Amino acid sequence: MKQFTHFFFSLITLTLFAGVLTSCSKGVKPIATVNIENLTTGKTTYQKGEALSFKVTATASGGFEQFEIAKIDKATGVKTVLKFDEAPQLSKKRDSTFSASYTYIVNETPGSYAIRVTVQNPDNPAVETELAYTVIDGPGITGFAPNTGVVGTTVIITGEGFSATPANNTVRFNNTNATVTAATANSLTVTVPTGATTGKISVTVNSKTGTSSGDFTVAAATGGGGTVFGTKTVNLGSEGNFAVGSYLATSTGIVYFSSQAFANISTIDVTFGLGTSGTASLISPDARSSVGLTQYAGSRTTLFKLETPPAALNTVTFAQLDAITVANTSTRVAITVGNTYAFVNTSGKKGYMRIKTITGTGNNLTAEIEYIVQQ
């Protein structure tokens, strides 16, 4: 294989124009043919200084009157003839066939280009075929798999120009930042982030960005459905305070008093209280006895943890809630105004709860909360 040694500087994406082009015979001689085969199978993007290899096969009955390999700037139409060591000798012999492989070191400025091969035999017009590519300034994405998934799905992005250090790659799903868990120069392993929506994937390295040609589709979580959103006022004081209840069934949005708790224990998944800790808390119904509160048989288990969710709870999707993990959770968590807490109940439904206000003193506290949970 011969190598063309004229260097440029950039990154390219290569697309092969398939097929063999032929001329229409004007005389008695058969038509000429020419074909380009991309030898870098599966490789469509190139870093500066990398080799683009291709093979040319041509036939010209009666001999070659013209054989030319050139680079075409598709935006301007400017042609630059490329000189290789190996090329067919122009010949008038009756039957001429030619096949050779070439290596071209490409790196033009960003834009659309093509390598064009032109051949001609006697008494026929010239025929040509092209190997088209696009030069981009930055990392290139050639594909990703899977192409659809819920929040939390692991996605493998393939291409070139990535950093082997995960933190040096900024990956976005339709402008939402994702976490890169593993990286090589040609592959990134990422997780679909909370808040992601259907759209392009982009990778930024050293302030240069490459974007996928296709969309990643963010799907609803398995078993997905709707959500329940609500704002409630609840009691955080003694069990004898009957101004408001202390028990919340998030699936229905109903707040129950102590006198109603036992009859509705199968639906209640959050208790608000102080107990012996003296600290305003979210308490799993089955953990009430741990803080000196009345324990009811058949109580549900709910796990809580401090979380940083999207700013507006009423816009959180089912899929975003599904990304909540049960790691580092507890059956009781102390609460503070302005904080948001993730929770997972006995049914596996996930949600967020934000503490908007806490008013009152001593054991007579009232809180205003807002929450959203999976149906």
Buried (B, 14 or more C-beta within 10 A) or exposed (E): EEEBEEEBEBBBBBBBEEEEBBBEBEEEBBBBBBBBBBBBEEBBBBBBEBBBBBBBBBBBBBBBBBBBBBBBBBEEEEBEEBEBEEBBEEBEEEEBEBEBBBBBBBBBEEBBBBBBBBBBBBBBEBBBBBBBBBBBEBBBBBBBEEEBBBBBBEBEBBBBBBBEEBEEBBBBBBEBEBEBEEBEBBBBBBBBBBBBBEBBBBBBBEEEBBBBEEBBEBBEBEEBEEBBBBEBBBBBBBBEBEEBBBBBBBBEBBBBBBEBBBEBBEBBBBBBBBBEBEBBBBBBBBBBEBBEBEEBEEBBEBBBBBBEBBEEBEEBBBBBBBBBEEEEBBBBBBBEEEBBBBBBBBEEBBBBBBBEEBEBEEBBBBBBBBBBBBE
